[in-house]
């Protein structure tokens, strides 16, 4: 059994959220201010986006558009996501086939 298969943490989309293609939003009460979109390589609010609330996805790393450092950057591969520095079993998560929007929603944006 691989180490990834034994991780206790998993990225999950809660039942009260929906991710359809390029949008992540609550199932109930969604508005342009609490809807997140993947636009090109950026994850940002549908309304009111600025460089301070935008995250950049380069296909391997998820990091803030401004103020990115190794301590607030997540490294994502096909099986797991973990902080770029200081990764441990408690802060490494199974990806479980989730999209980058769901990963960002749970770990970077802390929407749930």
N, C-alpha and C positions, 0 to 999 in steps of 0.2 A: 504494500500500500504506500503510495507516494505521500510526501509531506503535505502537498496541496490538498489531497483528499481528506486529511485528518484535521485540517483547520476548523476551529469551532465557529469562526466568524464568517458570515456570508453577506454579500450585497443582495438586498432584496427590495423589490418594489412593493410598498404597502398597498393593501386593498383600496385605500382611499385616494390613491394616486394613479394616474394613467400616463403611459409613455407611448406615443404613437408617432413613429418616424422621427421627426425632428423637434417634437414638443413634449415637454414634461410638465404636468399640471395636476392640481387636485381634481378628483372626479366631481366634487361638488364645490361650488363657489369659486370656480376658476375665473381669473381676470387677467388682463394683460400684465398686471404688476406681479402676480404670483405664478405666471407661466414662464418657463425657461425654454429657450430655443437653442438648437445647434445650428449655427449659421457658418458654413465653411469650416474653419478650425476653431471657432469661438463658441463658448457656452455662455449665454447671457440672458437677462430678463427680456421678455418680449417688449416691455415698455420701460423706459427709464434706464437703459443700459449706459454704462460709462466704463472707462478703463478700470475703475476701482471695483466694480462688481461683475467683471467679465473674466472668464477663465479660458485658457488656451489649451487645446488638445492637439498634439503633434503626431499622434498615432502611437506614442509610447509613454509620454508624460503628460500629466494634467497639472497645470500651474496657473496661478493668478497672472493676469495680463500685466499688472503693475505690482511691484514689490515681490516678485518671485524669488525664492531662495531654495536651497536644498531642504530646508526645514518645512516648507509649505508646498512642496511638490510631491505628487503621487506618481509612482511608476506602475504602469498597467501592462500585463501580458495576457495571453489567452486564458490563463487559469487563475491568476491572482492579482491583487492590487495591494501596494504597500507604500509607506512613506519612503522617499528617496534616502533619507538618513534616519537612523534610529528604529529601523524595522524590527519587530519582534512578533512572536506568535499572537500577542494580544492586539496588535494593530495591523495585521496582515489579514486580508479577506479573500475568500473564494469569490470569483467573478460570477460563476454560475450562469454564463451566457448572457448576462445583462448588458445593455447598451451603455455607452460612455455617458449618456445623459443620466441614467439611473445611478451609475457609479458616482458621478459628480454630485447628484442630488443627495445621496446618502453621506458621502465622505467629505467632500469639499464644501458644499453649500449647507449641509446639515439641515435639510428640509424636514427630516423626520428622525 
